[in-house]
Amino acid sequence: MVRLFVFLAAVQLVLLVLGLISCLSAARVRNLPRFLWVVIILLVPLIGAVAYFVFGRPVQPPRGDGPIRRIQPRPSSPDDDPDFLRSMNTERTRRERELLDKWEKELQDRDGEEKGPRPPAPGA
């Protein structure tokens, strides 16, 4: 009889831990707020965990014969976002072109100053 109680206590502990982990790691829960599910699982260990698995666990969408459409996850940082990197690249190349045009104009102005006024062409 003692072995049966030890076994049932172990099952209850496993259900309690699994119920808490499942409840806390789920993206969404059904029927009650997550906080209430945690309280129910902790205060009524065996029945609370079973109730969460039956009534609170999120339902997986049914799988049909068609392909499963998955929404691409949003990038977590700008370095992971290809659109952001592309916009940075085009912005950088635009600024570089403007800077290069400015340098070329300054260089042409310096060349004009160094040469001074041009002498008239012979025969003109």
C-alpha positions as CSV (number, residue, x, y, z in Angstrom):
1,M,0.0,0.0,0.0
2,V,2.9,2.3,0.8
3,R,4.3,1.7,-2.7
4,L,1.1,2.8,-4.2
5,F,1.0,6.0,-2.3
6,V,4.6,6.7,-3.3
7,F,3.8,6.0,-6.9
8,L,0.7,8.3,-6.8
9,A,2.7,11.1,-5.1
10,A,5.4,10.8,-7.9
11,V,2.7,10.9,-10.6
12,Q,1.1,14.0,-8.9
13,L,4.5,15.7,-8.7
14,V,5.3,15.0,-12.4
15,L,1.8,16.3,-13.4
16,L,2.3,19.4,-11.3
17,V,5.7,20.2,-12.9
18,L,4.6,19.4,-16.4
19,G,1.4,21.5,-16.0
20,L,3.4,24.5,-14.7
21,I,6.0,24.2,-17.4
22,S,3.3,23.9,-20.1
23,C,1.2,26.7,-18.7
24,L,4.2,29.1,-18.4
25,S,5.8,28.3,-21.7
26,A,2.6,28.4,-23.8
27,A,2.1,31.4,-26.0
28,R,-1.6,31.5,-25.2
29,V,-3.9,29.7,-22.8
30,R,-7.7,29.1,-23.0
31,N,-10.6,29.9,-20.8
32,L,-8.7,31.6,-18.0
33,P,-5.8,34.0,-17.6
34,R,-2.4,32.4,-17.2
35,F,-2.1,33.6,-13.6
36,L,-5.3,31.8,-12.6
37,W,-4.1,28.6,-14.2
38,V,-0.9,28.7,-12.3
39,V,-2.8,29.3,-9.0
40,I,-5.1,26.4,-9.8
41,I,-2.3,24.1,-10.7
42,L,-0.4,25.0,-7.5
43,L,-3.4,24.9,-5.1
44,V,-5.1,21.7,-6.5
45,P,-2.1,19.8,-7.8
46,L,-3.6,16.7,-9.4
47,I,-6.9,18.0,-10.5
48,G,-5.5,21.4,-11.4
49,A,-2.9,20.0,-13.8
50,V,-5.4,17.7,-15.4
51,A,-7.9,20.5,-15.7
52,Y,-5.3,22.7,-17.4
53,F,-4.4,20.0,-19.9
54,V,-8.1,19.4,-20.7
55,F,-9.5,23.0,-20.6
56,G,-6.6,25.4,-20.6
57,R,-4.0,24.1,-23.0
58,P,-4.2,25.9,-26.4
59,V,-5.7,23.8,-29.2
60,Q,-3.5,23.1,-32.2
61,P,-5.0,24.2,-35.6
62,P,-6.3,21.2,-37.5
63,R,-4.0,20.0,-40.2
64,G,-5.7,19.8,-43.6
65,D,-4.5,18.2,-46.8
66,G,-3.2,21.6,-48.0
67,P,0.1,23.1,-47.1
68,I,0.5,24.7,-43.7
69,R,1.0,28.5,-44.1
70,R,3.5,29.8,-41.6
71,I,4.0,33.5,-41.0
72,Q,7.6,34.4,-41.2
73,P,8.8,35.5,-37.8
74,R,9.7,39.2,-37.6
75,P,13.4,39.9,-37.3
76,S,14.6,40.4,-33.8
77,S,17.2,42.9,-34.6
78,P,17.9,45.3,-37.5
79,D,20.8,43.1,-38.6
80,D,18.4,40.3,-39.3
81,D,16.0,42.4,-41.4
82,P,16.9,42.2,-45.1
83,D,14.6,45.2,-46.0
84,F,16.4,47.3,-43.4
85,L,19.8,46.3,-44.7
86,R,18.8,47.0,-48.3
87,S,17.5,50.5,-47.3
88,M,20.8,51.1,-45.4
89,N,22.8,50.1,-48.5
90,T,20.8,52.4,-50.8
91,E,21.1,55.3,-48.4
92,R,24.8,54.7,-48.0
93,T,25.4,54.5,-51.7
94,R,23.4,57.7,-52.2
95,R,25.5,59.6,-49.6
96,E,28.7,58.2,-51.1
97,R,27.7,59.4,-54.6
98,E,26.9,62.9,-53.2
99,L,30.2,63.0,-51.4
100,L,32.1,61.8,-54.5
101,D,30.4,64.5,-56.6
102,K,31.3,67.1,-54.1
103,W,35.0,66.0,-54.1
104,E,35.1,66.0,-57.9
105,K,33.7,69.5,-58.0
106,E,36.3,70.7,-55.4
107,L,39.1,69.0,-57.4
108,Q,37.9,70.7,-60.6
109,D,37.8,74.1,-58.7
110,R,41.4,73.6,-57.4
111,D,42.6,72.6,-60.9
112,G,41.1,75.8,-62.3
113,E,42.7,77.9,-59.6
114,E,46.2,76.4,-60.0
115,K,46.3,76.9,-63.8
116,G,45.2,80.5,-63.5
117,P,43.8,82.3,-66.5
118,R,44.5,80.6,-69.8
119,P,46.6,82.5,-72.3
120,P,44.9,83.2,-75.6
121,A,45.4,80.5,-78.2
122,P,48.0,81.4,-80.8
123,G,46.5,82.6,-84.0
124,A,43.3,83.7,-82.5
